[in-house]
Amino acid sequence: MAAIVVFVEQSGGTPKRASLETLSAAKATGGDVTAVVTGPGAGDAAAGLGAYGASKVVELTGADAWSADGAAADVAQVVRDAGATVCLAAADSTGKDLMPRVAALLDSVPLADCTDFRMEGDKALAVRPVLAGKVIATVESSSPVFCATLRPNTFKAAETGGTAEVVQVAASADRKATVVDVAAKEGGKLDVKEAPVVVSGGRGLKEPEHFKLIEDLAAAFGNAAVGASRAVVDAGWRPHAEQVGQTGKVVAPQLYVAVGISGAIQHLAGMRTSRTIVAINKDAAAPIFKVADYGIVGDAFEIVPALTEAVKAAKA
């Protein structure tokens, strides 16, 4: 049975869903899973992690502000103490900042943005898109510890009903840099990396005011985030936080709706691993249709309002 350490990000005592997905993915391998939590509210978060597969939780105490290098040193030490051969985190902004540091401390190589993870005996294997998503590779590591981040919305956060032993350990006081302030995003808006449904718009909407169509459709779903192509972000129509693509955010929602997006390779690299893709475009030859599960050729200004009303009716 492999020993696996999972870093769980939390905010105000509530674990992030992407971290719970990673924890469940680790448990699904049948390994012995140790979760690590830190920061204000870590104690509250630690109490419920046994339900998602952790057999042990290490609560790092005394860390009142986030420090990536400090947390990396602590996580690496937990890996050593547990004799773990695998260390995982969610492939969100925190996990992508943390895992390369952990890997360096463990003389390992980080494997980023994996869309599948499994154990074959004592060997860990992961699946990840490479070359802008044009190739899907199954990878392993010859390092003593397999370090990887798992893409959000790719694994299911499954409650097992278990309990975990919680152990408190003092967080490292040796920190080169700490976060002193966080500019919170506008309340009520889902992040495109975390939302189960993403509705994205592109240049085909013609004017920034027409993004109201995208916002209305996202609101109709109730659990959707608004996304955008690089072209409209560069034009100043939408904030960079909404950009989906190789130079924006890589997403893998259950449903991705692309409206007026032609499908440039950098955009496809950011969304082609979505569970179901629906494309709406008046150009039947648009590259987006090559990756779409469902394609609608027509005028978005007629189709999107009708689709919005259909979603509202279905959810009523």
C-alpha positions in Angstrom: 0.0 0.0 0.0 1.5 3.3 -1.1 1.8 6.2 1.3 0.4 9.3 -0.2 0.6 12.9 1.1 -2.0 15.4 -0.2 -1.8 19.2 0.4 -5.4 20.5 1.1 -6.0 24.2 0.5 -8.6 25.7 2.8 -10.2 29.1 3.4 -11.8 30.1 6.6 -12.0 26.4 7.7 -13.6 25.2 4.4 -11.5 23.0 2.2 -11.4 24.0 -1.5 -13.3 21.6 -3.7 -10.4 21.0 -6.0 -8.3 19.8 -3.0 -11.1 17.4 -2.0 -11.1 16.0 -5.5 -7.4 15.5 -5.2 -7.8 13.8 -1.8 -10.5 11.5 -3.2 -8.3 10.6 -6.2 -5.6 9.6 -3.8 -7.9 7.5 -1.8 -9.3 5.8 -4.9 -5.9 4.1 -5.4 -6.2 2.3 -2.1 -3.2 4.0 -0.7 -2.7 5.3 2.9 -3.5 9.0 2.6 -2.1 11.8 4.8 -3.6 15.2 4.3 -1.8 18.5 5.2 -3.6 21.7 6.0 -2.3 25.1 7.1 -3.4 28.7 7.8 -6.2 30.3 9.8 -9.1 27.8 10.0 -6.9 24.8 9.4 -8.3 23.0 12.5 -11.9 23.3 11.3 -10.9 22.1 7.8 -8.9 19.2 9.3 -11.9 17.8 11.2 -13.8 16.7 8.0 -11.0 15.4 5.8 -11.4 11.8 7.0 -14.7 11.8 5.2 -12.9 12.3 1.9 -10.3 9.6 2.3 -7.6 10.9 4.7 -6.5 8.4 7.3 -4.3 11.0 9.0 -4.4 14.8 8.9 -1.4 17.0 9.8 -2.5 20.4 10.9 0.3 23.0 10.6 -0.2 25.4 13.5 1.1 29.0 13.8 1.0 29.9 10.1 -1.2 33.0 10.2 -0.1 34.1 6.7 0.5 32.1 3.5 4.1 31.4 2.6 4.8 29.1 -0.3 8.4 28.4 0.6 7.4 27.8 4.3 4.5 25.5 3.4 6.8 23.6 0.9 9.3 22.9 3.6 6.5 21.7 5.9 4.9 19.5 3.3 8.3 18.0 2.3 8.9 17.1 5.9 5.5 15.4 6.3 6.4 13.4 3.2 9.7 12.3 4.7 8.1 11.5 8.1 5.4 9.4 6.5 7.8 7.6 4.2 5.5 8.6 1.3 6.3 7.9 -2.3 3.6 10.2 -3.7 2.8 13.9 -3.0 -0.2 15.5 -4.6 -2.0 18.9 -4.7 -4.7 20.5 -6.9 -3.6 22.2 -10.0 -4.9 25.6 -9.0 -2.8 28.7 -8.4 -1.7 27.6 -4.9 -0.9 24.1 -5.9 1.1 25.2 -8.9 3.1 27.6 -6.7 3.6 25.0 -4.0 4.4 21.7 -5.8 7.5 22.7 -7.7 9.0 23.9 -4.4 8.1 20.6 -2.7 9.5 18.6 -5.6 12.8 20.5 -5.4 13.2 19.8 -1.7 12.5 16.1 -2.3 14.9 15.9 -5.3 11.9 15.2 -7.5 10.3 16.5 -10.7 6.8 18.0 -10.6 4.2 16.7 -13.1 1.7 19.4 -13.6 -2.0 19.5 -14.5 -2.7 15.8 -14.6 -6.1 14.5 -15.7 -5.7 11.0 -14.4 -3.8 9.3 -11.6 -3.5 5.7 -10.6 -1.2 3.2 -8.9 0.0 0.0 -10.6 1.5 -1.9 -7.7 4.1 0.4 -6.1 4.4 2.5 -9.3 2.5 5.8 -9.7 1.2 6.8 -13.1 -0.4 10.0 -14.3 -2.0 11.2 -17.6 -1.5 14.7 -18.7 -2.0 16.8 -21.9 1.2 18.0 -23.6 2.1 20.0 -26.7 -0.9 22.4 -26.1 -3.2 19.4 -25.6 -2.5 17.8 -28.9 -0.9 14.8 -27.2 -2.1 12.9 -24.1 0.8 11.3 -22.4 0.9 8.6 -19.6 3.9 9.5 -17.5 5.8 8.0 -14.5 8.8 9.3 -12.5 12.1 7.7 -11.6 12.3 10.2 -8.6 12.0 8.8 -5.1 8.8 10.7 -4.6 6.2 11.1 -7.3 5.1 14.8 -7.2 2.1 16.0 -9.2 -0.8 18.4 -9.4 -4.3 17.2 -10.5 -6.5 19.3 -12.7 -9.7 20.6 -11.0 -13.1 19.2 -12.1 -11.4 16.1 -13.4 -11.9 13.9 -10.4 -15.0 13.5 -8.2 -14.9 14.6 -4.6 -16.4 11.5 -3.0 -17.3 11.2 0.6 -16.4 7.8 2.1 -17.7 8.4 5.6 -14.4 7.7 7.3 -12.6 9.5 10.1 -9.0 10.6 10.4 -6.5 11.1 13.2 -5.5 14.8 13.5 -2.0 15.6 14.5 -0.8 19.2 15.2 2.7 20.2 14.0 4.2 23.7 14.3 4.6 25.3 10.9 8.1 26.3 9.8 9.2 29.7 11.1 11.8 30.0 8.3 9.9 31.9 5.5 11.5 33.9 2.8 8.2 35.5 1.7 4.7 35.7 3.1 1.4 37.0 1.7 0.5 40.3 3.4 -2.8 41.1 1.6 -5.3 39.4 -0.7 -7.5 41.4 -3.1 -10.7 39.4 -3.0 -12.6 39.0 -6.3 -16.2 40.2 -6.6 -18.4 38.2 -4.4 -20.8 35.6 -5.9 -18.8 34.9 -9.1 -17.5 31.4 -9.7 -13.9 31.0 -10.9 -13.7 29.4 -14.4 -11.3 26.8 -13.0 -13.7 25.7 -10.3 -17.1 25.9 -12.0 -18.8 22.7 -13.2 -20.2 24.7 -16.2 -18.3 27.4 -18.1 -20.0 29.6 -20.8 -17.3 31.4 -22.9 -17.7 34.1 -25.5 -15.4 35.3 -28.3 -15.1 37.8 -31.0 -18.2 36.5 -32.7 -20.2 38.5 -30.1 -19.1 41.7 -32.0 -19.4 44.1 -29.0 -18.5 43.9 -25.3 -22.2 44.8 -24.5 -23.3 41.5 -26.1 -21.6 39.5 -23.4 -24.9 40.0 -21.5 -26.0 37.0 -23.6 -23.2 34.9 -22.0 -23.9 36.2 -18.5 -27.6 35.4 -18.9 -26.9 31.9 -20.0 -24.4 31.3 -17.2 -27.0 32.7 -14.7 -29.6 30.3 -16.1 -27.5 27.3 -15.3 -27.0 28.6 -11.8 -23.6 26.9 -11.3 -21.7 28.4 -14.3 -18.8 30.8 -14.7 -18.3 33.2 -17.5 -15.2 32.7 -19.7 -13.7 34.5 -22.6 -11.2 34.0 -25.4 -7.9 35.7 -25.5 -9.0 38.0 -28.4 -11.8 39.7 -26.3 -9.6 39.9 -23.2 -6.8 41.6 -25.2 -9.5 44.0 -26.6 -10.4 44.9 -23.1 -13.9 43.5 -23.2 -13.5 41.1 -20.3 -11.0 40.7 -17.4 -8.0 38.5 -17.7 -9.3 36.3 -14.8 -12.0 35.0 -17.2 -9.5 34.1 -20.0 -9.6 30.5 -21.0 -6.6 29.2 -23.0 -2.9 28.4 -22.9 -2.1 32.0 -21.8 -5.1 32.1 -19.5 -6.7 29.4 -17.4 -6.9 25.7 -18.2 -10.4 24.4 -17.4 -12.0 21.0 -17.3 -15.7 21.6 -16.4 -18.5 19.0 -16.9 -19.9 21.3 -19.6 -18.2 23.9 -21.7 -20.2 26.2 -24.0 -18.2 28.2 -26.6 -20.1 31.0 -28.2 -18.6 32.9 -31.1 -15.2 31.3 -30.6 -13.4 30.1 -33.7 -11.1 27.7 -31.8 -7.5 28.9 -32.1 -5.0 26.3 -30.8 -4.2 28.4 -27.7 -7.9 28.4 -26.7 -8.3 24.7 -27.4 -5.4 24.0 -25.2 -7.3 25.5 -22.3 -10.6 23.7 -22.6 -10.3 20.5 -24.8 -10.3 18.2 -21.8 -13.8 19.5 -20.7 -16.2 16.6 -20.2 -18.8 17.8 -22.8 -18.2 20.7 -25.3 -20.9 22.6 -27.0 -19.9 25.0 -29.8 -22.1 27.8 -31.3 -20.6 29.5 -34.4 -21.9 30.7 -37.7 -18.9 29.4 -39.5 -19.3 25.6 -40.1 -15.6 25.3 -40.8 -14.5 26.8 -37.4 -11.8 24.6 -35.8 -13.9 24.6 -32.5 -16.2 22.0 -34.1 -13.4 19.5 -34.4 -13.3 19.1 -30.6 -17.0 19.8 -29.8 -19.3 17.0 -28.8 -22.3 19.1 -30.0 -22.0 21.8 -32.6 -24.7 24.4 -33.6 -24.1 26.3 -36.8 -26.0 29.6 -36.7 -26.4 33.1 -35.4 -25.5 33.3 -31.7 -27.8 36.2 -31.2 -30.7 33.9 -32.0 -29.5 30.7 -30.6 -28.2 31.8 -27.2 -31.4 33.5 -26.0 -33.4 30.5 -27.0 -30.9 28.2 -25.2 -31.1 30.4 -22.1 -34.9 30.1 -22.0 -34.7 26.3 -22.6 -32.2 26.0 -19.6 -34.5 28.1 -17.4 -37.5 25.9 -18.3 -35.6 22.7 -17.7 -34.4 23.9 -14.3 -37.9 25.3 -13.3 
